[in-house]
Amino acid sequence: MGISRSSRHKRSATGAQRAHYRKKRKFELGRQAANTKLGAKRIHSVRVRGGNLKYRALRLDAGNFAWGSEHVTRKTRIIGVVYNASNNELVRTNTLVKSAIIQVDATPFRQWYEAHYAQPVTKKGAKAAAEEKKEGEEKKLSNHAQRNLDERKKEAKIDPLLEAQFGAGRLYAVISSRPGQVGRADGYILEGKELEFYLRKLRTGKQKHAHGA
């Protein structure tokens, strides 16, 4: 039996069984789920209706993630899946799907921040930078470049929750693309109210497991 997307087998709104008056049609077909896993990149192309192609990601290990408040996007490594609203099994098996909450490597974003604002992301990094400055010579900048940096530093504020994540070297992000359809796991870094919401979810999930054990 093939996978079908028709609703001929469904009962009507009043509960009546619908009559079978035709067989399955090609345009109603469905395909097996991609169940994209974490691993070395492996993508298959699938020929679909109209001669178009879909890209079925079977394994992915990186993606492009946007840091919304800073208007910057970087390609970074995906570390693992930490939460999925639909199914805990997808967390256990590290399955990459749209809207999955994952952890990504913070290094590309930290490097960008330190180059852009000429100051470390975390307080611990600030202390280390101060010690380095004492030991080595300070890099000379033109007056124009220095003015630009001073202006940027005025706006260089970072959320304490994000700062803690930068300290650990991992950021929480959400996948906004569809890996099984487009062959990519792209998304954005969680911030603000959305980050607080998912941190609460992660905490309550851990407590439940602890009580269960």
ABEGO torsion letter per residue (X at the ends): XBBBABAAABBBAAGBBBBBABBBBAAABBBBBAGBBBEBBBBBBBBBBGGBBBBBBABBABBBBBBAAAGBBBBBBBAEBABBAABAAAAAAGBBBBGBBBBBBAAAAAAAAAAAAGBBABAAAAAAAAAAAAABBBBBBBAAAAAAAAAAAAABBBBAAAAAAAAAGBBBBBBABBAAAAGBBBBBBBBEAAAAAAAAAAAAAAAAAAAAX
